[in-house]
Amino acid sequence: MATIESQILKSREQAQLLDMQISQAKDPSFIERQALDKLDMVGEHDLVFVFSE
């Protein structure tokens, strides 16, 4: 019985975390930050330096 209750608690915590991530994903600044960080994109007013080897 205790294992079922712990699984339910863990599932509720995971659902709460997913709800938080969904609400973050709706925020335009979060989307922009993810694009900049994970897709190596640059902002509209950012300077880009390219160095040749």
CORHUCOR-V271073 format. One record per backbone hydrogen bond with DSSP energy under -0.5 kcal/mol. CO is the residue of the C=O (numbers start at 1). NH is the residue of the N-H. If there is no record, write none. Layout:
BEGIN
co=CO nh=NH
co=CO nh=NH
END
This chain:
BEGIN
co=1 nh=5
co=2 nh=6
co=3 nh=7
co=4 nh=8
co=5 nh=9
co=6 nh=10
co=7 nh=11
co=8 nh=12
co=9 nh=13
co=10 nh=14
co=11 nh=15
co=12 nh=16
co=13 nh=17
co=14 nh=18
co=15 nh=19
co=16 nh=20
co=17 nh=21
co=18 nh=22
co=19 nh=23
co=20 nh=24
co=21 nh=25
co=22 nh=26
co=24 nh=27
co=26 nh=28
co=27 nh=30
co=27 nh=31
co=28 nh=32
co=29 nh=33
co=30 nh=34
co=31 nh=35
co=32 nh=36
co=33 nh=37
co=34 nh=38
co=34 nh=39
co=35 nh=39
co=35 nh=41
co=43 nh=46
co=49 nh=51
END
